[in-house]
C-alpha cells in the first residue's frame, strides 16, 4: 500500500511512545508501513516497525503545524495515516475495512480525508451533525457536508498527503487546525468522510489530557506499560476542573486568524 503513518508528538511526550507502539503491535498485526515521527530532536526505534525521524538532525520546529509540514516533505507516499501519540489501541483493528477504505481513496481522487473513529452517534451527536452526515456510494462511510462541525479532526484518519499539505498552516496549533481547517475545508475540491463504525479503537480523546493521564482509562492497559507515564504525569479524572490560560486577544491573535483564512499559494 502507498501509505505512511504520520505519528504526531513532541520530545516531551516520549513516555507515550512505548505504550503506543506496544498496543499497535498487539492489535494490528497486519500493520506494514513506514512510521514518520513528528518530533523535534529525539530519535526512537521499536522492534518490528520501520520508524523514521528525519527532523532529528535539522532545525527544531516548535509549532505543531510547521513541524508536520516539514515532516511531510520527507514522506513520498500518496497517503498518510495520521495519529496522535496517546491514541493507544484497545481492540483489534478492522484491517479488512481499512484496506477497503484505502482502495476507495485510490480510485476516487476527490476523497481527501476519512476519519477512522466513529463520529456520528445517535443520541449523542447534534441534530445538525447528523443531518450533515449523508449516505454515499461507500457503504462504510458517511460523506460530511460542509456544515458539519469538526469535519477536519486530529483523530486517527487516512489522508491524501497533498490534501493535508493544502489544508495545514504553519502557525496553527492542533486546536486551531481542527477549528480553522474545518472552515477552510468548505472551499476545497476534496471531500471529507467519517466511518459509520469505528475501524481503529482507542479511548475517546486519548490517554493524556493537559499533560496528565486519565485515571478513568487506566484499567484498559497493563499497569507496567503505563507506569512511566503515570509516575511522570499523575492522574486527572473526567470532570476535573482545569484552569485554562486566557487567550490573549491582541494583535498577534487577530493576525493569526487573518493568516488562517488566506488562500495557500
C-alpha positions in Angstrom: 0.0 0.0 0.0 1.1 3.5 -0.8 0.7 4.7 2.8 3.0 6.0 5.6 2.0 6.6 9.2 2.4 10.2 10.5 2.9 10.0 14.2 2.3 13.4 15.8 4.0 14.0 19.1 6.8 16.1 20.6 10.0 15.4 22.6 8.5 15.9 26.0 5.9 13.2 25.4 8.5 10.5 24.8 7.0 8.5 27.6 3.9 7.9 25.4 5.8 6.2 22.6 6.4 2.8 24.0 2.7 2.3 25.1 1.6 3.5 21.6 3.7 1.0 19.7 3.2 -1.8 22.1 -0.6 -1.5 21.6 -0.2 -1.0 17.9 1.8 -4.2 17.6 -0.6 -6.1 19.7 -3.8 -5.0 18.0 -2.7 -4.5 14.4 -0.5 -7.5 13.4 -1.1 -6.7 9.7 0.4 -3.2 10.1 3.1 -2.8 7.4 4.0 0.8 6.6 6.9 3.2 7.5 6.3 5.4 10.5 7.4 9.1 10.4 7.8 10.7 13.8 6.7 14.4 14.1 9.0 15.2 17.0 11.6 17.9 17.5 15.1 16.4 18.0 14.9 12.9 19.5 15.0 9.6 17.7 13.1 6.4 18.6 13.0 2.8 17.5 10.7 -0.1 18.3 11.1 -3.7 17.3 9.0 -4.7 14.3 8.5 -1.2 13.0 10.3 0.9 10.3 10.4 4.2 12.3 12.0 7.3 10.8 12.9 10.5 12.5 14.1 12.8 9.7 13.7 16.0 11.6 16.1 14.9 14.4 19.3 16.4 12.7 17.9 19.7 11.5 16.3 22.8 12.9 13.9 22.5 15.8 10.3 23.3 14.7 8.3 24.0 17.8 4.9 24.9 16.2 2.7 21.8 15.7 1.6 22.5 12.1 5.0 23.7 10.9 6.6 20.5 12.2 4.0 18.4 10.4 4.6 20.3 7.1 8.4 19.9 7.4 7.9 16.2 8.0 5.6 15.8 5.1 8.4 17.0 2.8 10.2 13.7 3.7 7.2 11.5 3.0 6.8 10.3 -0.6 3.7 8.1 -0.2 0.4 9.4 -1.7 -1.5 8.7 1.5 -0.7 9.2 5.2 -2.3 7.6 8.3 -2.4 10.3 10.9 -2.4 9.7 14.6 -1.6 11.5 17.9 0.8 9.9 20.4 -1.7 9.0 23.1 -4.2 7.1 20.9 -3.3 3.7 22.4 -5.2 0.9 20.8 -7.6 -1.2 23.0 -9.1 -3.6 20.4 -8.1 -5.3 17.2 -8.1 -3.0 14.1 -10.6 -4.0 11.4 -7.8 -4.4 8.8 -10.2 -5.5 6.1 -12.3 -2.4 6.3 -9.1 -0.2 6.5 -7.9 -1.8 3.2 -11.3 -1.3 1.6 -11.3 2.4 2.5 -7.8 2.8 1.2 -9.0 1.2 -2.1 -11.8 3.7 -2.3 -9.3 6.6 -1.9 -7.1 5.2 -4.6 -9.9 5.1 -7.0 -11.7 8.3 -6.0 -9.3 11.3 -6.1 -11.8 13.6 -4.5 -11.5 11.7 -1.3 -9.2 13.9 0.9 -9.7 12.6 4.4 -11.5 9.7 6.2 -11.8 9.8 9.9 -11.4 6.2 11.1 -13.2 6.7 14.5 -17.0 6.9 14.6 -18.0 10.5 15.0 -21.8 10.3 14.5 -23.5 8.6 17.4 -27.3 8.7 17.7 -28.4 10.2 21.0 -25.0 12.0 21.4 -24.3 13.8 18.1 -26.2 17.1 17.4 -29.1 17.1 15.0 -27.1 19.4 12.8 -24.1 17.0 12.5 -26.4 14.0 11.9 -28.1 15.9 9.1 -24.7 16.9 7.7 -23.5 13.2 7.5 -25.1 11.6 4.5 -25.0 8.2 2.8 -22.8 7.9 -0.2 -21.5 5.3 -2.7 -19.3 3.8 0.0 -21.4 1.8 2.4 -19.0 2.0 5.4 -18.8 5.8 5.2 -20.7 9.0 5.8 -19.9 11.9 3.5 -19.5 15.0 5.6 -21.3 18.0 4.2 -19.8 21.5 4.6 -21.8 22.5 7.6 -20.7 19.6 9.8 -18.7 20.7 12.8 -15.2 19.4 13.2 -15.2 17.8 9.8 -11.4 18.2 10.0 -10.1 16.5 13.1 -6.8 15.1 14.5 -8.4 11.7 15.2 -6.9 8.6 13.7 -7.5 9.2 10.0 -6.4 8.4 6.4 -5.4 11.4 4.4 -4.4 12.1 0.9 -1.0 13.6 1.5 -1.5 16.5 -0.9 -4.8 17.5 0.8 -3.2 17.5 4.3 -0.4 19.8 3.0 -3.0 22.0 1.3 -5.1 22.5 4.5 -2.3 22.9 7.1 -1.0 26.4 8.0 2.5 26.7 9.6 1.4 28.9 12.5 -1.5 26.9 13.9 -1.7 24.7 17.0 -3.5 21.4 16.8 -6.7 23.0 18.3 -6.6 25.9 15.8 -6.0 23.4 13.0 -9.2 21.5 13.8 -11.4 24.6 14.1 -9.9 26.7 11.3 -9.2 23.9 8.9 -12.8 22.8 9.2 -13.7 26.2 7.8 -11.0 26.1 5.1 -12.2 22.6 4.0 -15.5 24.1 2.9 -13.7 25.7 -0.1 -11.7 22.7 -1.1 -12.4 20.3 -4.0 -11.6 17.3 -1.9 -14.4 15.6 0.1 -14.3 14.5 3.7 -15.8 11.3 5.2 -16.4 9.6 8.6 -16.7 5.9 9.2 -20.1 4.6 10.3 -18.4 2.1 12.6 -15.0 2.6 14.3 -12.1 1.0 12.5 -9.3 1.8 15.0 -10.4 1.7 18.6 -8.8 3.8 21.4 -10.0 5.8 24.4 -12.0 8.9 23.4 -9.7 11.9 23.4 -6.7 9.7 24.1 -5.0 8.7 27.3 -3.5 12.1 28.1 -5.2 15.4 28.8 -3.4 18.6 29.7 -0.2 16.7 30.4 -1.8 14.2 32.8 -3.1 10.7 32.5 -6.8 9.9 32.6 -7.3 7.6 35.6 -10.7 6.6 34.1 -8.8 4.8 31.3 -6.0 3.1 33.4 -7.7 -0.3 33.5 -7.7 -0.5 29.7 -3.9 -1.0 29.8 -1.3 -3.1 31.5 -0.2 -1.3 34.7 3.5 -1.8 34.0 3.1 -0.4 30.5 1.6 2.9 31.6 3.7 3.1 34.8 6.3 5.5 33.4 3.6 7.8 32.1 1.7 7.8 35.4 4.8 8.4 37.5 5.8 11.3 35.4 2.4 13.0 34.9 0.0 11.9 37.6 -3.7 11.4 37.1 -6.6 13.5 36.1 -10.3 12.4 36.1 -13.3 13.1 33.9 -15.0 16.3 35.0 -12.0 17.6 37.0 -11.8 21.4 36.9 -9.0 22.9 34.9 -8.0 26.5 34.7 -7.1 27.3 31.1 -4.8 30.2 30.4 -6.8 33.1 28.8 -6.3 33.6 25.1 -4.7 37.0 24.5 -6.9 38.9 22.1 -4.2 41.3 20.9 -2.6 41.9 17.5 -1.0 38.5 17.2 -4.3 36.7 17.8 -6.1 38.6 15.1 -3.2 38.4 12.7 -3.2 34.6 13.3 -6.9 34.5 12.2 -6.1 36.6 9.1 -3.3 34.2 8.2 -5.6 31.2 8.7 -8.2 32.4 6.2 -5.8 33.4 3.5 -5.5 31.1 0.5 -2.4 29.0 0.3 -0.2 29.6 -2.7 
